Amino acid sequence: MVFTTLAAIPVAAGALVLALNGGLASAAGPTGSAAAVTFDYVTIQAGESLWQVAQTIAPSADPRDVIAEIVSLNRLDIDAVEPGQRLALPMAYTAAN
């Protein structure tokens, strides 16, 4: 019984890892492989805020919506930024779109 339990631990751990990473499969395209996504980036300058970045990259959009997308994309805890910080820009506001 001890050996069976010890053998089952790695199997259970593997099943847990697969269950937790299962959301990654939904990002795969129709062929089953995830497409590479590239982003445009901006480097924050001294005295620059996310509000200024939002107005620069999307002058006709509501800056609050653009800031929310930048914060979400970059997984920021707060909407404050520091000089030299490099942030990915949402694809909806890049030069390619």
TATARA-V549113 format. One record per backbone hydrogen bond with DSSP energy under -1.0 kcal/mol. NH is the residue of the N-H (numbers start at 1). CO is the residue of the C=O. Records with the same first field share a line. If there is no record, write none. Layout:
BEGIN
NH=CO + CO
END
This chain:
BEGIN
5=1
6=2
7=3
8=4
9=5
12=8
13=9
14=10
15=11
16=12
17=13
18=14
19=15
20=16
21=17
24=21
25=22
27=24
28=25
29=33
32=29
42=87
44=85
48=45
53=49
54=50
55=51
56=52
57=53
58=54
61=58
66=62
67=63
68=64
69=65
70=66
71=67
72=68
73=69
74=70
76=71
84=44
85=82
87=42
89=40
93=90
94=91
97=94
END
